[in-house]
């Protein structure tokens, strides 16, 4: 029998809900493989040892590893900053190419409309750039629901740093104990659990290849797992 998807265990009244974007509310089909390989080539041009970085790692880990090696080899700070600027420019360019194939995920409009009508404060925390996030929300007509957003373009920590989520919740005026973060990736679970915020997982859209499962999310600290946004709405009584 398939694993039973757990029901939420928390009874504290939720005031604010923060969502991930890619995979959770929209399906973007980013070419992450291309991003990782091109970033590794860029890092090696700046002096990272060839073969040291793995294309199997997520982008933020590749950046962290490249930055650490450059620092350990006493690369000048100005050079590291130039590398980071080129990194973001490269990723931003590839990311924007996905806009034409970005679609809203089934159930997202109804879920967000229901939360909005019931007075929940809604926020968006994403590793996408600010230009991509803004345009993706406009194209999918979800922009009206998000007065609070934090992207990787924002100054300061980015997801999965817990500080990124805590900064956003502070802007929203939502206490940690009354917050909920919703995402479709282990990075989202890591961010939420390290911040002390309850996390609800949504399994990836069937159109996307993924190894995520209910068991993996529960092991990562999820309080509940929904197969789709329609079931998430039911869990939230929307």
Helices and strands as residue ranges (DSSP letters): E 16-19, E 26-27, H 32-45, H 59-72, H 77-96, G 99-101, E 103-104, H 108-117, E 121-125, H 130-140, G 143-145, E 148-150, H 162-172, G 176-178, E 179-183, H 186-195, E 198-202, H 214-219, E 224-226, H 229-235
